[in-house]
Amino acid sequence: MAETVRRLVGKGSCKGVLFTSMYVHFVSTGFLLVSIWLVTNYYIIVMNFFYNPVTAAFLRIVGVGLLVKFLEWSVIWNVSIVVSMLEGVHGADALGLSVYLCRGSERRGFLLMLVFFVSGIGLRFACFYGGSREKRWRMVAGVGLICMGKVMKWIICVIYFYRCKEWTEERVEDEENRTAIDCSRIRAGK
């Protein structure tokens, strides 16, 4: 643990993490803006020109599909920041490594991000509707819970990174064993 903290404090590591973080925020913000633009344009077109229940249902399905993709990719983006902190790989390389590590566990990652997404939205709405002049303690408590949720999200992302790393190593070992067994069967058959 102490070695990990010493590595994180190094100057080169901070620059790389900042670069990866900026890269991830650019990609995620771009995805959100394009998704909102698409859904808004289609909504305006459908509602103003050819409204019928089938196209409205299609729009809702597309919106939910984009949200699901955002949550699936969100775990990959968060793991890429963890990769840049712990593995020393930065930028697009960290993103590529996180995609490789998360392959096969997309559902788990989606469920993790869904929990944090729903809890974050719920806490933000509670702050928005509960925060008034007379009841500032609700606002302070809500903001404190949101910050604690962010810290928990990063801790869970680190744990998820190590689990994905284990699963990837197991998957690679299984593939190597299958290849060795197939090669021995081919040799025995000749």
ChimeraX attribute file (.defattr): number of C-alpha atoms within 10 A of each C-alpha:
attribute: neighborCount
match mode: 1-to-1
recipient: residues
	/A:1	6
	/A:2	7
	/A:3	7
	/A:4	11
	/A:5	11
	/A:6	9
	/A:7	17
	/A:8	17
	/A:9	11
	/A:10	10
	/A:11	9
	/A:12	12
	/A:13	19
	/A:14	16
	/A:15	13
	/A:16	19
	/A:17	24
	/A:18	17
	/A:19	17
	/A:20	26
	/A:21	20
	/A:22	14
	/A:23	19
	/A:24	22
	/A:25	14
	/A:26	12
	/A:27	13
	/A:28	16
	/A:29	12
	/A:30	12
	/A:31	16
	/A:32	15
	/A:33	11
	/A:34	12
	/A:35	17
	/A:36	14
	/A:37	12
	/A:38	13
	/A:39	16
	/A:40	14
	/A:41	12
	/A:42	15
	/A:43	17
	/A:44	12
	/A:45	12
	/A:46	15
	/A:47	13
	/A:48	9
	/A:49	9
	/A:50	11
	/A:51	13
	/A:52	10
	/A:53	9
	/A:54	9
	/A:55	15
	/A:56	16
	/A:57	11
	/A:58	11
	/A:59	17
	/A:60	14
	/A:61	12
	/A:62	15
	/A:63	17
	/A:64	12
	/A:65	12
	/A:66	17
	/A:67	15
	/A:68	16
	/A:69	13
	/A:70	19
	/A:71	21
	/A:72	22
	/A:73	20
	/A:74	19
	/A:75	24
	/A:76	28
	/A:77	25
	/A:78	21
	/A:79	29
	/A:80	33
	/A:81	29
	/A:82	26
	/A:83	25
	/A:84	27
	/A:85	24
	/A:86	17
	/A:87	15
	/A:88	17
	/A:89	21
	/A:90	24
	/A:91	20
	/A:92	14
	/A:93	15
	/A:94	26
	/A:95	23
	/A:96	16
	/A:97	19
	/A:98	24
	/A:99	18
	/A:100	14
	/A:101	24
	/A:102	26
	/A:103	14
	/A:104	14
	/A:105	15
	/A:106	16
	/A:107	12
	/A:108	14
	/A:109	22
	/A:110	20
	/A:111	15
	/A:112	19
	/A:113	22
	/A:114	18
	/A:115	12
	/A:116	17
	/A:117	13
	/A:118	11
	/A:119	15
	/A:120	17
	/A:121	12
	/A:122	14
	/A:123	21
	/A:124	17
	/A:125	13
	/A:126	15
	/A:127	20
	/A:128	13
	/A:129	11
	/A:130	16
	/A:131	17
	/A:132	12
	/A:133	8
	/A:134	7
	/A:135	10
	/A:136	13
	/A:137	13
	/A:138	17
	/A:139	20
	/A:140	13
	/A:141	14
	/A:142	21
	/A:143	16
	/A:144	13
	/A:145	17
	/A:146	19
	/A:147	13
	/A:148	11
	/A:149	16
	/A:150	14
	/A:151	12
	/A:152	13
	/A:153	17
	/A:154	15
	/A:155	13
	/A:156	14
	/A:157	22
	/A:158	19
	/A:159	14
	/A:160	21
	/A:161	23
	/A:162	16
	/A:163	15
	/A:164	21
	/A:165	16
	/A:166	13
	/A:167	17
	/A:168	18
	/A:169	13
	/A:170	12
	/A:171	13
	/A:172	12
	/A:173	12
	/A:174	12
	/A:175	12
	/A:176	12
	/A:177	12
	/A:178	12
	/A:179	12
	/A:180	12
	/A:181	12
	/A:182	12
	/A:183	12
	/A:184	11
	/A:185	11
	/A:186	10
	/A:187	9
	/A:188	8
	/A:189	7
	/A:190	5
